[in-house]
Amino acid sequence: MDESEDVQGTVIGIGTVVALGAYVYGRFVGDSIFGFDPTVVAITAFGATFAALAVLHGAYGRRDFALAYGVAGVGLFSLAPASSGPRMLAGYLLLLAGGVYIAVVTLRVRRAQRDLAS
């Protein structure tokens, strides 16, 4: 029996809740979280989410997705502490490159699955 779990949505959901929680806490409750800016903590939580997705996709043999999520994660980790223009630009470009690849391949896979189903 072949059973598989789609944990990607769960991982993204948990990462989103942690990131939003950190941001909301910093915005409305306190000025910092353990001495860190809440926005930095929120972006780092998203970066950790992308890193976890890269590991999961790598474990399941989707090296292309693993690389794309890894690149996007590095982009987020670059953005979190960035205070200079070049570092922010590099982070945004990495995030854009990984995100565009993920979006394009996901749409292709879903289209292929729809074609197989019909």
N, C-alpha and C positions, 0 to 999 in steps of 0.2 A: 504494500500500500504506500503510495507516494503522497505524503502530506507536506505542505509547505505553509509557512506563515509569512504574511506581509507585515514586517515590523517597521518598515520605513515610515509609515504614517504615525505609528506610536512614538518612534524616536523623534520625529519632527514635532509632534504634539508636546512631548515632555520638554524638549528644548525651548519651544515657544513659550510654554508656561513659565519655565525658569527665567527666561530672558525678560518676559513681560513683568513677572513678579519682582525681579531685581530693579527694573526701571521704575515701576510704580512705587516700590518701597522708597527708592532714592528720591523720587519726585515729590511724594506726599508725606512720608514719614521721617526720613532722615536724609542728611546731605551726603552720606557716604555709606558704603557697605564694607566693613572691616578696613576702612581707610582708603578704599578705592572709589572712584567715580562710578555711580550706578550705570551710566551709559556704557562705560568700558566693561563693566561686569556683564551687562546685557549682550553686548556684541561678542564678548568672549564666550558666553554661553551658546550663542549661535555658532560660533567657530567650533566649539566642542561638539555641537550637534552634527555639523558637517564632517568633522573628523570621525565621529562614531559611524556615520553613514558610509564614509570611505572604507573603514575597516570592515563593516558588514558586507558591503558590495564586493570587497576583495575576498572575503571568506567564501562568498557564494560564486566566485569565478567571474564576476563582471568587472574586470580590471579597468575597462574604459570608464564606467561609472565611478569606480574607486578613485581613479586619477582625477576625474572631473570634480568630485566632491572634495578630494584632497586639495586641489588647486583653489576651489572656492573657500575652503576652510582656512588655508594659508592667507588668502585675501582678507578674510575677516579678522584673523589674528594680527595681520599687518595694520588693519584699520583701527583696532581697539586702542592701542596706545599712541596712534599717530598724531603728531602735532605739526608736521611739516607738509608742504604741498607735494613733494616728490613721493614721500612714503604713502600718503593718502591716495595719490594717483595710482601707484603700484598696487595698493590693496584693492582699489575699485576695479582696475583692469583685470586682476586675477579673479576677483569675484564675478565680474562680467563674463570672462572666458569660461569659467567653470559652469556658471549658471546657464549660459547660452547653449553649451554642449548638452547639459542635462535636459533642458527643455526640448531641444531638437530631437534628441534620441528618444526621449519619453514619448513624444508625439508620434514618431515613426513606429515604435513598438506597439503603442495602442492602436494605431491604424492597421498594422499587420495582424494584430489579434482580432480586430473587428472583421478584417477581410477573411480570416480563417474561420471565424464563427459563422459567416454567411455563405 
